[in-house]
Amino acid sequence: MKRNIFTLFITLFTIGSMSAQTRYLDEVFSDVTISANVKYAENYSFLSGSPALADLTMDVYEPADDTVGGTFYDNARPVVIFMHPGSFLPKGLNTLPFGNNRDSSVVEICTQLAKRGFVAAAISYRIGWNPFGASDVERAKSIINAVYRANQDAHAAIRFFRKDADTDNTYNIDPYRVVVGGTNSGGYVALAVNSLNRTSEISLLKFLDGDGNSFVDQTVTGGFYGEGGLSGFNVLNNPGYSSAPAVVLNMGGAVGDTTWINDDEAPIVSFHGEADPLTPFRTAVVIVSSTGQSVVEVSGGFDISKQADGLGIQDKIKPTVPFSDVYTTVAESRSSNEGLFPFPGATNGYEPWSWYDAADPNIDNATAGASGFGSRANPFATKTKALLYIDTVMGYFIPRALEAFANVDSVAVETADPADTVVIIGIADVAAINAALTLYPNPAATELNLSLANGSYNMSGVKVYDITGRLVLTNNTITNPQYHRISLSNLESGSYIVTISFETGEQVSKRLLVR
């Protein structure tokens, strides 16, 4: 169900665009007000190795003098939740000249948004993983959990603003006009907020360990939105509100798999260098900038926009009269995927919208063409160049965001995220079930037997997924909770994941080969 609650807003926007200056499209405010280190949530950090409860903070940028009676006053304002790059490691430790919410490009983007009339929040989120894991599996498991925790934090930040709009109204935001965005690592998180919302998505073969268990143990870390989890490992923040975005701004990020993107999600606007040396423009293995090691296969801007456009998601950012501005013209000359602005060439591969502190010890100017503001991934950075690319981001993204605001999925926005009603399950329970549960024969041909040698747990349902994460079999009629048999006669030969649910809330997944 869609509700076009912004028809009047868009009409005024269209009329106003013919005047000298238009709120949102132009910098109609000369100054911004910044509220620094605002606490939006708290959760357990894993940087020290053991969980420690820590505040999650943000810098909030607002247009100065945006008051009733002002020339460009707009009452409730759109809010952009924006996340920084940094390979999910602390600045300095990541051996890069960037990595927090006060990076040059983050400050510039949030400042420009506020001068246009938006509220922009540069959030800090939980970081930390082990890039030196001995195997691809270890590194992939570690970084997927880092993305997952950051995803929970971004959900909490969106709910913070919706809660504030419903209570104190400190920031005067419109709860329907919410953008989630980020650059590089922050882009990964923004995309996860929009698209990582199904158990099958973390049960794909590439996200499973050697025992067939997902890299993400939701019984410990909690659900996608921050609900549930193990006490002492996760906190649900700002419950009772939705964290659904209206539109996603992806600058150089990627999704774990294109199957994460579904037709009930928000539209995505992506900016990506075709020759990005770290995050693939299409689908390939991502490389960690701090170590140069491979981690896991992901899908970048091209395949993201292709999938979203094919599902009809991008229709929400297409106006009745097609855009004909110079940014659209250039983007369409490079790709037919709606919502994608590619940047060709090696010099524009990695974050061409960024520059870095020339005094930072991690500046690397060894590559020809370096200018004193570069990194290993982006040695061609200059502030002048970066500002031109940020202009392109604003010129291409903002008109599409305004269209998305007019096509909000009101049901999603008004439906609160799952609350903390999930049964807290100990690690020992899952381990005990995993040890007691046997699947045989494996490989199997026509039938599979599930046997449980522990009377303390009862099976309640079985689901089978193929290696793309597609649900291919469901069996919830369990007559004997200790022993169950399912037919595989309708399954083709190949690898599958069998997920068994239990009456007390546990889930265990195991690999299955069908011949």
N, C-alpha and C positions, 0 to 999 in steps of 0.2 A: 504494500500500500504506500503510495507516494502522496505527499501533500505539498503543493506548490505555495508555501507560505511566504515566498520571497518574490512573488510576481511584481508587486509594487516596487520593491527594492530594485529589481533588475530594470524595470521601466524607468525609474528615476536615474539609475546608473547610465542607461542608454542615452537618455536626454542630456544628462550632465556631461557625457563624454564629448559632446559637441562644443562645450565651453572650454575656456582656457585651461582650467584645472579640474580634475575629477578625483574625489576621494577614492583611495585604493589603487587607482592607476597611477596617480602622480603623488609626489611628495608635497602634500598640501600643508604639512606642519614643519616648521623650521627647527623644532627642538623635540627631544624626547626626555621622558622621565624614566629612570632606571631604579627599580627596587631590587637590591642585591641580596643574595643568600636567603631567599624566601623558602622556608621549609614547606614542602608539599606532601611529604610522606616520610616514613622510616622503614628500614628493612635490614636484613642481615647481610653484611658484606663478607666476602670470602677472600679478600686480598691477603689477609694474614695467615690463611690456611685454615683457621677455625672460625666459625661464624661469630660475628660481632655486630650488635645492633647499632646502626648509624643513621643519622639524618640524611634525607635526600633533599637537596636544595636546587634553586633555580634563580636566575636573574630575569626579572619581568620588565619588558620595555613597553612603554605606553606613549602615545602622542601627547606632548605637553599642551596644556590649555584646551583640551578637547572637552568643552563644557557646554551645558545648555545655553543656547543663544549664540554659540560660536558659528562662524561661517560654514564650517564643514562638520558640524555636530551630527552624529549618526546614531545617538542613543546606544543601544547594545551593540557591541563590536565583535567582529570575528577574532578568534584567537588562534595563533600558530604555535604549536608545541614543537620546538626545534632541537635536534640532537647533534652533538659534535662528533668528529672522527677520532681516530686514535688506536685502532686495532684492539679495542677492548682491554687496553693496558694503560696504566698511569703515564702521563706526560713525563718524559725523562727516562723512565723505566722502559718505555717502548722504543727508545733510541730515535725518536722522531721529534721534530720541532713543533709538534701540535699534539692535542689530545685532551682538551678540556673545554668547558662551555664559554671560555673567554678567548678562544682562538680568534685571530684577526677576521677570518671570513664569517665566523658565527656572529661576532659583534656587529660586523657590517650588515649582514643580512637582516638581523633582528632590528637594527637601527633603521634601515631602509623601510622595513615593513611597518614599524611604528610611525615613521614620518608619513606614511601613506594612510594611516588611520587604523591599522591593525593593533592588537595586543600581541606581543611576541614573547614567548617564554623559552629562554635558553636553559634547558634542564641539564643537571648532572644526573647520571644514572650509574648503577652498579657496574663495575668493570672487574676484570681479573680472570685469567685463565692460564693454562700452561702451554705456551707455544713450543716448549722444548720436549714435549712428550715423545717417547721413543718410537711410536708408530703413528701412522695416519689416523687409526681408530682412536688412539688416546687423544691426539690433538683435536680431532673432530668432536669427540664427546665433550672435551673441555670447552671449546669455543661455542658449541651449540648451547651449552648451559649458560654461558655468558650472555649470548643473544637472548635466551629465554628469560633470564633475570631482568635484563634491560627492558625487554618487552613488558614484563609485569610492571616495572617502574613507570614506563610511559603511559600505560593504562591508568595507573594511579594518578599521574599528573593531569590527564584529561578529566578524570572524575573530580579531582581537586577543583578545577575551574567550574565544572557543572554544579558542584556542591556550593561553591562560593556564589554562583549566580542565583542559587536557590535560597541562600541564607544571607550572608553579610553583603554580598554584591560589591566587594572591594574593587574588582577590576572591570565591572560593567561589561561583561562579555555576553554574547548571544549563544546559548547552549546548542543551537542548531548549526552554527557556523564555526566548526572546529576543524583545523588542519593539523595533521601530524606529519612531520618532515624531518629530514636530517641529511647530512653529507657523509659519504663513505660509510663507516661503521654506523653512524646515526641513521643513514638511509636503510641499512639492513634492519634496524630496530623499527623504523617507521613502517616498513613493509610487513614486518612480523606482526605489529599491532593490528594491521588491517587483515592479514591473511592467515596467520597461525592461530587456528581456533578449532581444530578437529584432531582427535586422538590419532586418527589414521595418518595425519601429516607428520607426526613424530614417530610413526611406526614404519616408515619407508625403510627398505633394506639398508640404505646407506646411513641410516640413523640408528642402527641396531648393533649391539655388541656381539661377541662370539656366542653368547647364550641365547640370542634372539630377543634380548630386552632392549627397550628404547634407551637411547642415551639420556633422555630426560625422565627421571623418576618423579612423576607428579605426586606420589604419596609423600615425598620429601619436600620438593620445591614448590608444591601447590599447583593450582590450575593456571590456565593461560592468562586469566585476569588477575591472579594473585590470591584466589580463594583456596582455602584448605591448606594441605601440606603438613609437614611435621613441626610440632612446637619447637621453637628455638632455631628454625631454619627459614621461616617465612611469616610475614605479617600481611594481612589484608588491610589496605588503606582506602579510606573514603568510600566505604560501601554504600549501596543504595542508589547508585547512579550509573548511567551508561558511559562506556569509554569508546563508543563507535565514532570514528572520524567521518567527516563529510567528504574529504578528499585527502590524498596522500601526495606529498612532495618528496620525491626520491632523487637525490643527487649523488650518483655514483654508487648506490647500494645494490643489493641483490637479494633474492629469495632463496630459501633452501631448496625449493623445487617449484616448477611452474604449476604443479597440481595443487599447491597451497592456494592458488588464486581461484576463487569461485564467484558465481554470478550474483551472489547476495552481498557483495562487498563494495567498498567505496572505489571510485575511479582513482587512477594513479597517473601523475605527471612525472616523467623521468627525464633527467639530464645525464648523459653518460658519454665518456670518451670511447670511441670505437677501438682505440689502441691502449686502453687502460691496462697497465702491466700487472695489476693486482686483482681487481675485481673484473671478471669477464663481462664483456658487452653482451655476449650471447649466453651459452651454457658451457661451462668448463670448470676446472678445478681452481678454487680461489687460492691465492698466494698471500701469505702474511708479510706485510711490509717490514716488520721489525726483524724477521728471521729469514725470509726468502723461502720458507718451507711450504709445501703443499698441505692442504687441510681436507677439503671436501668439495664435491661438485655443487655449484650453485648456478643460478640463472640471473643474468644482468638485465639492463634496461631494455634491450631489443626484444628478448623473449618474454619479459614481463608485459610490455605493451602489446605484443602480439597476442598473448594469451588473454589479456584483459579486453582487448578490442574484439577478439573473436567471440568472447562470451557476452558482449553487449554492455559491459560495465562502462566503457568509455563514452557511451551515448550520453551519459549524464554531464559530460563536459563539452558536448557539441551544441552550439547554438542553432536556432532555427535557420538563421542566415549564416552560412559558414564564415569563419574568420578569414579575413583577407589582408591582415597586417603583415609587415615584413618578417616578423619572427615566425609566423605560421608558414609563410611562403618558403623561408629557408628550411624549416623543419620538414615540410612536405617534400622538398626537393631531395632530402636525404633519406627519408623513410615514409612509407605509407601508413605506418602504425600511429593511430591517434594517441596523443599524449606523450610522444617521444621526441626529444630534441637531441640528436646525436652530434658529437663533436669529432670530426675526422682528424687524423694526423697524430704522430707520436708526441709532438710538443703539447698537444691538448688532451692527452690520454687520461692523466690522473688529476682530478680536482683543478681544472684550469681557473676556477673561481676563487682559488686560495693563494695566499702568500703568508710568509712566516716572519718571525722576529729575526732580523739579520744578526742579532747578538746571541741567538740561541746556540748552545754548543753542538746541537745536532743538525745544524744547517750543513748541507752537503752540496758543494759547488764543483765537484770534480768533472761533471759531464759538460761537454761543450754546449755553450748557449746559456750556462748558468748565470744568474744575475745578482746573487747575494741574498735572495729570498727563497731559496729552493730547498727541496728535500730529495732523498734518493729517488722517490717515485715521481717527483715533480720538480726537476732541476731547472725548468724554464719559467718558474714563477716570478712574476713581478706584481706589485700592487696595481700599477696602471692596467696591466692585462686582466688581472682578477676582477677589477671593478667593471670592465667592459663585459665580462662573462656574467657577473651578477646582474647587470642591466638586462642581459638576455634572459636570465632566469626570471626576473620580475616581469619582463614584457611578455613572455610566453606563458608563465604559470598563472599570473593573477587573473586574466580574463577567464581562464578555464576554472579557476577556483570560484569565481563569481557565478558561473554557470552551475557548478556543483551545488552551491548554496541554494539555488532555485530548484534543485531536484533532490532535496534531502529525503532520505528514507526515514520518515518521522517515527515509524514503529521501532526501528533500531535505536534511534536517539532517545526515545522515551522508555525503552525497556532496560531496566537495571541489569548490570552484569551479575553473574552468579554470586550469591552471598557465601559467607564462610559457614556453610552448613555441611561441608564435606567431612566425613568421618576421618579423624586423624589416625593414620595407620603407621605403625612402627616399621622400621626397616626389617626387623626380625620376622615380622609376619610374612612379608613378601619373600624373604629368603627361605623361610620354612616351607612355604607353598611351592616355590620353585624347586626345592630339593625333593619334595614329596610327589610332585606331578610328573607323570610319564606319558609321553605320546608314542604310540606304536601302532603298526609298523611305521618306520620313518627311514628311508623313503616309503611312500604308500602308493597304492594303485586306486582302489575303489572305496575303501573304508579307512577310518582313523579311529583308534580307541584312545580315550583319555581316562587315566586311572590315577586316583589320589590316595596315597598311603598315609593320610593324616585325618582322623575323624574330627579335628577341631575346625576344619574349613569345609564349606559346601559350595560346589560349582552352581552357578545360576544362569550362565549363558556362554555361548561361544560365537565368535566372529572370525572370519577368515578374510585376509586382505591379500591382493596380489602385490608384486614388488613395486608397483606404481602408487600403492596406497589405496587402490580402489576396493571397496567392500564387495566381495563376491559371494559370500555365504553368511547367513545368520541363522543360529539355532538357539532359541531361548526356552525350548521345552525340555527341561531336565527332569527326568523321572527318578534317577538315582544320582544324588549329588556327589557320590564318591566314584562313580564310573559312568561314562557316557560314550556313545558311539555315533559318529556322523558319517554320512555318505559323501563321497568325493566324486561321484559319477559324473557330475556336471562340470568338473574342473579340468582344464587342459593341463598337459604336462608343464612343469615349471616350479619355481620357488614361490612359497607363500608364507605369510605370517599368521599364526593362529593365536588369537587373544582370548583368554578364558577369564570370565568375570566370576567373582565370588560374592556370597550373600552379605559379607561384612564390608564390601567396598573395594577389595583388592582386585588388581588386574595383573595377569602374568602373560607375557607373549613368548612364543617359541617358534623357531623356524620349522618349516615343513617342505619336503621335496615330494612332488607328485610326479609319478612316472606314467 
